Every structure is written in structure tokens, then in C-alpha cells.
Amino acid sequence: MTRSELIEKIAAKMPNLTVKDVESIVSVVFEKLTSALASGDRVEIRGFGAFSVRTRKPRVAINPKNKTKVEVPSKNIVHFKTGKELHTRINP
């Protein structure tokens, strides 16, 4: 599902809100989620799951084109762990 599809589905379920209102609400939610993760906080949505930031260790990788070794520095990645309710709905 894309962002625009999400906005359309929410707008269809909430006829009292305009599409622009729903678009701004979705933008605020994503902005707050992004800023919380950027500052290193954990974001938990009950019944859905939890987002957290993990650090990936530096490693040596191989370039598949020319088979040379490349140093890959450490980096932060977003990790998602499903909530119990979502997990049971996906795996009945």
C-alpha cells in the first residue's frame, strides 16, 4: 500500500474529513514517527508493532562486478517487530 492509497482509504472511511485533512494527518504521523526514530527513540503502536533503531556493524563486502573487497562502514537501520495482534492476523 502506498501513501496515497492509505490516504484514499482513510478518507473513504471518514467521510466527515476532507482528503486534504487526511493528507495532513498522515503527514504529521509520519513526520513524528520519523523524528522520533531519528532521535533514537522507540516507537510502539499497540496491536501493530514497534519500530526501533539498531546499529549495523562495519564489515568487509565483495563488489560482485570486479570481486574487490570494499569496507562498508557501520550504519543505523530501522528495525520493525510485529505486535501480537498483527502477528496472529498474518499467521492464523
QUITA-V638519 format. One record per backbone hydrogen bond with DSSP energy under -0.5 kcal/mol. NH is the residue of the N-H (numbers start at 1). CO is the residue of the C=O. Records with the same first field share a line. If there is no record, write none. Layout:
NH: CO / CO
This chain:
6: 2
7: 3
8: 4
9: 5
10: 6
11: 7
12: 8
13: 9
14: 10
15: 13
17: 14
22: 18
23: 19
24: 20
25: 21
26: 22
27: 23
28: 24
29: 25
30: 26
31: 27
32: 28
33: 29
34: 30
35: 31
36: 32
37: 33
38: 34
39: 35
40: 37
41: 36
43: 51
44: 42
45: 49
46: 44
48: 45
49: 45
50: 81
51: 43
52: 79
54: 77
56: 54 / 75
59: 72
61: 59 / 70
63: 68
64: 62
67: 63
70: 61
72: 59 / 70
73: 71
75: 56
77: 54
79: 52
81: 50
83: 48
86: 47
87: 83
88: 84
89: 85
90: 86
91: 87
92: 90
